Amino acid sequence: MKKSILTIAITMISTLSMLSQSWTQVGSGLSSTVNGLYTDASANRLYATGAFTGKVAYLSGSTWSVVPSYTGTTGNSILSYSSTIIPMGTIIVCADKIYSYETGAWSARTTGNALSKYTASCVDSLTDYLYVAGLPIGASSYKIFKYDLADLYVVSGTLTPVATYTSPNFPTSTGKINDLKILNNVLYIGLENSGAALMQLDLSTSSLTTVGTPTIAVNVKCLSVNSNQLYVTGSFNSFNNPTPSNNLTSYNGTAFQSYGSLMNSATLGQNQMYNGKLYVAGSTNTLVKVVTGTNTASPIVSIYPMATTGSINTMAVYNGDLYAGGTFTVSTGGSSHFDNIAKYNSSVTTTLNNMQQSNNVNIYPNPFTNNLTIDVENSYILDVFDYTGRKIRTINCNGKTEITLEKSGIYFIEVNNENIHFIKKVIKE
C-alpha cells in the first residue's frame, strides 16, 4: 500500500486539545501587496501573485522563490492546474492578460479583445474549462469568458473563448466582479451591484440568473465552498431567512442561511474554512475573525489581530496552516515581522497517522488507476470532491468500500462518522 503523498486538511473531533494559536511570519515576507494565493496540493507549494518583486512566487517549506521571467502586470488571481493534457506545475495568472507558465516558460495569452484587467478566475476540473471575469477595453461592463484549458498548452498566441457571458447586472468600470466559484455544476459570481451582487451560471444550460429570493445586493467580496455549502461575505443588504443577516451568509443551492445580526455593522472581505471553522477577514483592516458554531447566531471571536490598518486580500490553507495575504506590515514584540503575508496555526495534539491507526482507516492505492479502496471499521459517510472542492459523490458505507472515478486527476476523499473526520488527497492516473 502506498502512503498518501500529502495530507491537505485535518479536522479533529471536538475533544482534542489545541496546542497553539498564533500568527507568525512566512519566510522573509513579500515586498508589496499580495492579491492572490493558491495551494497546489500535487506539488506541495503555495503560490502567490501581486505587486511584490517578481509578481509571482511560490513557498516551498519556509522559503519564497520567484517564478522567473514573468513580464506581466500585477497579478489579480492565480491558480495551478494539471491534467492529462496540461503538464503538472502549470500556473495561470490573471492580470491585464491571461499568463500561463508551463514547461519552464511564460506565455502571454491575449483573447482577441484586449482587456484592461482580469479580476477573478476558477477552473472546472471535470471538463477542463477555465472561467475568468474581466473588463474589455472600450466595453461598457464586465464579461465572463470560458476557455478550453487544452488551448493553454497546445495553442500559441491568441486564445479564443469557447463562450462569453454578459448580464445587465454585471458592473461597469466603476465596480468589478470579485470572485468566481463552482459548486454542483453551477458557477457562482460575486460582484458589485446595487440590485444583485450574487449571480449563478448553470454550466449545463448556460442560464445566467440571480441567486435566491430575495437576492443579495450591493457587494459580494468573497465566495468559498465547503461541505456542499457556498459561503458568502461582503457588504450586502439584509434578508430574512429566518432572521435578518448582513454581510455573512451561506447558500445550499436552495436557500440562504442566516448567521444573525452580529456582523451587520462590519464590512467583510475574504473568508476561508479552516479546521472546521469559518475565518473571516474585514476588508478595511486586517482583523481576522472566527465564526463559531454552525448555522447559529454565535459570537464572532477576534483572534490575534495582525494590524490596525491595511487589508487582507486573499486566504488559503497550506500544510495545516491558514495563510493571509494583503497589504500590511506588522512588528510583534520586535521579534516577528510580517510583510504582506502571515500564517496562523491551530494545531492539535493528534496527528493524522495516529488518527488513522487508532480508527483503522486505510485508503489505497494512491495514486490509483482503476479502483480506490476505503477501509474503515463500522459505518461512515464517504464524500468525494473534485480539485475545485465540488462534491461529486456521497456514499453511505459500512466497512471496506471500493469506488471508481472515470477521469484522471486530483480528488479529495472525506470520511465521517462519530469518531472520524478527515480529508485525504488521492490521484487517479
N, C-alpha and C positions, 0 to 999 in steps of 0.2 A: 504494500500500500504506500503510495506517495504522500508525503506530508503536504499540507497547504502551503503555497508559496507566499501567501500574505493574508493575515487576518485584518480585515478592514474595519470592523466595529465590534464592540463587546458591550452588551447591556446586561449587567448583573442583576440578580434578584435583590429585592429591597433590603434584605437582612445583612448584605455585605457592607462593610465599613469603608469609608473613604480615607485615603492616605494623605492626599494633598490637593489643594485647590488654589492655584496662583497663576498670575501672568508672568511669563519670562520672555527674554529676548530671543530672537531667532537669528542665529549666526551673528553677523555684524550689522544686520538690518539692511534696508534698501534706501537709496539716496533720496527718493522722492515718492510721490503718490503711487499707491497700488490700487488698480481698478478691478483686477480680476485674479482669482485663484482657482486652480483646478487640480484635483488629485488624480493622478494616473496610477491606478492600482497595479496594473500589469508591470510597470517599470519601477514601482515604488518611488515615485517622485511627486513633489508638489510644484506645480508650475505657477508662475506669476507674470502679470503684464501690467504696464502702467507707464508713468513718466520718469521712472528711475533710470539710471545709467544702463544702457543696453536695451531697456524697454521690455525684454523677455528674458526670464531667468528661471532656474529650477533649483529646488532644495533637495539634496540627497544627503541623508544623515543630518548634519548640523552646518553644512557649507552651501552657500549660494554660488551658483555658476551661471554666467551669462550664456544664453544660446547665441552663438556667434553669427555675425554678419546680417543681423536684422536691420533693414534700412527704412522701415515704415514709420508712420507717425505713432503717437501714444496709443497703446492698445486699450480698448474698452472691455473686451471679453476674451477669454482664452479657453481652449479645450484640447485634449489629446485623444486620438482615436486610432483604432486599428481594426482591420477585418481581413477577410480572405484576399481582398484586392489591395487594401491600403496597408503598408508596412507598419509594424509596431514602432512607436516613437514619433508618429506624425503629429505635428502641432498645428492648430488652426487659431489664428489671432484675427480678431475683427477690429479694424481701425478705420482709416479712410478707404481702405480696400480690404479684401479677404487675403490674408497672408498665410501660406501653408509652408511648413517645414517638413520635408521628407527626404530620406537618404542623404542627410547632411547638407542640404541646400534650401534656401528660401525661394519661394515664388510669390510674386505679387499678382493676385488674381483680380483683374477688373471684370466688370459684369456687363459690359456693353453700355449701360447707363452709369456715368460717373456719380459717385455718392459723396456727399460732404462728410458723412460719418456712418459707421455701423455701430449700433449700441447694444445689441443683445444677440445671443446665438444659442442653439441647442441641437442635439443630434437625436434622430430616431434610429436606434441601433438595430431594430428589427428590419428596417427597409433600407438602411444606409443612405438616408437623406439628411441634409444639413438645412436648418431653418435659421435665417438671420433677419433682423429688423434693421432698417436703415432709412436715411433721408436722401433721396436722389437730388443732385444739384438741379435747381430750377423747378423742382416739384413742389406742389402746394402742401403735401402731407407725407408722412411716413408710409412705407410699404414693407411687406414681409416677402422675402424671396426664398424659394425652395430649390436646393441644388442636389444633384446626384453626387454623392461623395466620391464615387469612382472617377469622376471628372478631375478631381484634385490631383489624381495620380497619373491618369492616362491622357489628359488633355493639357496642352500648354497654352499660355496666353489667356484670352478672354473666356470667362465662364458664361454659359447661357443658362438662365434659370429654367427649371422644369415647370415652375408655376410662379405667379406673382399674385399677392393678395392685397386688396385695398379695402378700406372701410371709411365712411364719413366720420366714424368715431376716432380714427387714428389721428394723432396730434400733428400739428404743423411744426415749423422750425422753432416755435417758442416753447414747445414741450418735447417729449420723446417717449419712445417705447422702452421701458426699463428692463423687462425680463420676459423670458420665454421658458416654459417647462411643459413636458409631455407626460400625461397620465392617462392610462386606459384609452389609448388611441385618440386622444384629444390634445391639441396644442393650446395651452393657456397663455394668454397675453396680458401682461401687466403694463399699464400705460398711464399717461397724464391726460385726463379728460374730465370735464366738469359734469358730463352726463353719464358716461360709462367707462370706468377705469379698469374693468376686468372683462376680457372677451375670450371666446373659445372658437377654435377652428377644428371641426370634425375632420380628421385625416382620411376618413373613408369616403365622405361625401363632399368635402371641401366647403361645407356650410360654415359661414362665419357669423356668429351671433354674440350677444351679450350674455353674461353669466348670472343666473339667479333672478328671483323676483322678491323684493326689489333688488336692483343691481347695485354694485359698489360704484361710487362716483368720486371724482377729484384726482387721486393719485395713488396708484399701487406701485410700490418701490421694489418689492421682492417677492418671489414665489419659490417655495420649496416643496418637495414631495417626500412623504414618509408614511408607510403603512396604509397605502391607498387613500391618503388624505392630501389635499393641496393646502398648504399654509400660506397665508397672505398677510403682508404687513405694508404699511404706508401711512398716508394721511387721507382718510376717506370718510365719507358720511356714514352716520349710524343706520342700522337696520334693526328690525325687531324679529328675532328668531332664537330663543323666545324673549330675550330681553335686549335693550339697546346695547350696542357694542360698536366702538370706533377703533380704527387703526390696526386691529388684530383680529383675524378670524381664520377658520379652516372651512374647506368645502369638500364634500364627499361625492360630488357628481350630481347631487340632488338638492341639497340644502346647505346653507351656511350654518356654522356653529358659533354661538356667542361665547365669549370669554368675559362677559360682564363689562362694566364701565370703568375699570381701573386704569385703562390706558387712554381714556378719552382725551386727556389733555396733552398727550405725548405725540410727537411726530416720529414714526418708526421707520427704520431703514431695512437693513438686512436681517434675515432670520435663518437659523440653522439648527437642525435636530442633532443632539449630541448626548450620548449616554442616557437616552430616554427622556430628555428634557428639551424644550424649545428655547434656544438662546436668541435673544432679540437685541439689536443694536439701534440706538437712536440715530437719526440722520443728521442732527445738529451738534452732537457731541459723541464722545467715544465710550459712554457708559453702556456696558453690556448687561442685560437683564435676563433672568430665567423665568419662564412661565412654569410654575409648579402645579401639579395636578393635571387631570385630564378632563377637558370639556366642562370645566367649572370656573367660577369667578374667583380663582385662587389668587393670593397675593403675588405681586411681581417683586422678586427679591433682587436687589442690586448686588453684583459680585465684582469686587476688585476693579473699580473704575480705573482705566488706563490714563485718562487725562480729563481735563475740564473743557478743553476746546479741541476742535478737529472733527474728523468724521471717519466712520468705518464704511468702506465701500463694498466689501466682499468678505465672505467667511467660507471656510472649508474644514473638513476633518481629515487629518493625515497622521497615520501611525499612532492612533489613540489620543491625539491632542486636537483641540479646537484652535484654528488659526484665524486671525482677523487682520485684514489689510485695509489701508486707507491713507489718511493724511494726519499723522500725529507724531510727536517726538516727546518722549517721557523719560525722565530720570527718576529712579526709585531708590531713595536712600543713598544715592551716589554710586551704587554698585551695578544696577541694571539700567541699560539704556535702550529704549525701544524706538527705532526709526521706521515708522510706517508699516510695521509688521510685528505681531506678537502672537504668542501661543498660550493657551490655557489648558491645564491638565487637571482632570478629576479622576485620578487613577484609583483602582480598587485592589484589595488585598489578594484576590484570587485571579490567577492567570487563566487564559483560555485553555491551555494544556491541562491544568488541574481540573478545570471545569469539565472538559471532555472526558477525562479519565474517571472522575467521580460519578458522572452521569452516563458513562458508557456510550458516548456519541462518536460515531465514525462516519465520515463522508469520503468516498473513494470510488475510482482512482481520480487523481487530479494532477494534470489535465486528463480528460477522458475523450474517447472517440465515439462510443456507442451508448452504453448505459452508465448512469451515475447511481451509486448505491448510497442510501442514507440509512444507517443502522443505529436506532435509538431504542432503549428499553421503554416499554409501556407506550401509551398513546401520545400523539403530538400532532400539532398543525405544522405543515410544511408549506412555506411560501417561496415562490421563485420570482426573482426580479431581474429585469434586463440591465444593461450597462447604465441606462439613464435613471434607474430607480423605479421604473414602471413595473407594477406587479403583473405577471403574465400567467400565473398558475397558483391555485391554492388546493391542497390535498389534506384530508384527514387521514392520518396514518396510525398504524399500530405495529411496532417492531420494524423489521427491515423492509425498506421500500426501494424499488428501482424506478428511475424516471429516464425518459429520453428527451432530448432537445434537438430540434431539427437543424437549427442554424449554428454555425461556428461562431465563437465569440466569448465574451465575458458575461457571467451571470453571478447573482448573489443568492445564496440559499439561506433562508431564515427558518430556524427550528424553535418552536414554542410549546411548552406545557407548563405545569405549575412549578416546575423546578428548573427549567431551562429557558433561556432567551439569548440567543446569539446569532450572528450572521457570519457567513463564510463565503469567500470568493472562489469560484470554480471557473475553469476554462474548457470550453468544448472545442476540440481541434477539428 
